[in-house]
Each structure stands twice: as C-alpha cells, then as structure tokens.
Amino acid sequence: MNRTGKTLLVLALVAVVGMAFRVSWNALRDVARAIGADTTAATLYPFVVDGLMALALVATLVLVGRDRTFALRVLATYTLASLVLNYVHGLVPALHGRSVDWGRLADWDPANWALVLLATSLPVGAIYFGSDLVAKVLHHRPEPAAAEPLCGPDGAETAPAPHAAAAHRPGQPITPTVETPALTVPIETSGQTSGRADALRDTLPHGPHTSRTVDDETTEDALRRTQFEEAELERLRQDARRTYAESVQAGRPLSARALGEAYGMSESWGRKQILAVREEDQPPAPPSLRAVDDFADTAAV
C-alpha cells in the first residue's frame, strides 16, 4: 500500500473512533451523573474510561513480552467495563431523562451495588493503570533489529558482512573497509590436470620436489614445542636456585615448600632445587694420596 492509501486509512479510522467515542460519551456521562458526579465531572468521566482504552491500545503497539500482556489485559478490562455501562444506559430509560434516583442503576440491590462499584472504581483504576502503562512505555528499550540476510544475484541468501552487524561506538575512529573482488577459478577436468602435471614433470631437470606432509609438519611442531617447554623449565629452575641462594645470603633461607609455591611448583620440586644449590656450593673433594712402597719402586726398576 502506498503512502496515500495509508494516510486515508488512518484518517478513516480516526473518524470512526471519534464517532464511536461520541456515542459512548453520552452514555457514560449519564451514568456518572447517576452516581453523584457534578456537571464537570460527568463531562470528563467518558474521557477517563475511553481515554485509558486508547492509551492501553498504544502501549500494546510499543511494549513487548509481559508488559504487552499487561497492556492487553487493561485494554480488555476497560473495554468490557465501558460495554457494561453502555448496556445499562440502554436498559434504564430513566437515565436519559435524569429522573433516576441518585446512586440507583438497577432495581435489584446486588446488581445495583455491583454497577455502582464498577462505575466509581474506573477513575481510580485509570490513575493506577494509566501511570503504570506510561512508566512502562517510557522505560522501554527496543531491541536492536537483527541483520537481514542479503540476496545474491542468483536469489540465494548470503550472510551479512561482519562490518554491517557491528555498531560503531562514538569516539572510535571509523576504519574504512576495502572489499576485494572474488576470484573465479576455472574448474579443470582430471584429464587436463594430469596432462599439465606430466608436461611440468618433463620440463623439470631434476625431477619433482618432495612436498612436506602434514605428519612431518606435526612432528616438527611437536619437537619444537618440546624444546621450548624444556627451555622454559630450565629457566624456571635457574631462577628458583638463584632465589634460594639469595635467601641464604640474606640469612633467611627459604623452605622447600615456600620455594615451590613461589614458582607454582610442588614441595618436592623445591627440595630438588635446594639440593642442587647445596651441591654447587660444596667445595671439591681433595685428591686422595696413596703411599708407594720403596721396595715396590725398586722392583719395578
């Protein structure tokens, strides 16, 4: 539907709602006078009932989830109340001529009490429910709309670009994105591929080079990782031994448990480092001397 059609539809809806309100306003005004309202209050009474219906209808278009369910319940309750009061106005002709007794809407006392309670409670309910609906609408934060899938030239849906979904934050520089055109690689048949491989093999003077397999790369990576971890452990040992040596020089030697916890290791690991430091600090043993017999020397000569 174009813009003109939408405008005419909205204007027609406003006209119908306005005429319906005028009809309902007449009945609600007479009911308000019957329950003791003065002229001004009786004139404003229809705006309280039907006006809250319009407010609840607008709230249902804005709110979501449980708040929208609450607005729908308020709309249904006040619509039913307005319908009942209009129905009573049609059943009691005395309301039209203002000859009904004050506070009398029905001949049967229980029905009259219920109708009077309904008519007098609607303004109080309008204050409570109207304020609650306005607060919910003002505090409502609409959820960001999900990115719509893009359609390619062949009609297939494609995922949106990463920069389209991310929102730009204020204060951050905008980095322009450069789109690279997609490369189209022709698909060759197996015969063409094998023919080109044979021709290339003939042109190479020393034959084809052996390519590295995934297993070789995995083995090399594992070996390199092992060497790196061993180097890190050795560096950790040297640091721990240096720390223990400094604590001994300061006169407060660390225990094996304290040394291990300082480097995230166990107590036994710390004990090994302490023993290694003590072995390094021990002086070398003197050479053992053995007496040689003079007779053995003479015999040897």
Beta strands, then each sheet from edge to edge (+ up, - down):
strand 1: 150-151
strand 2: 157-158
sheet 1: 1+ 2-
end
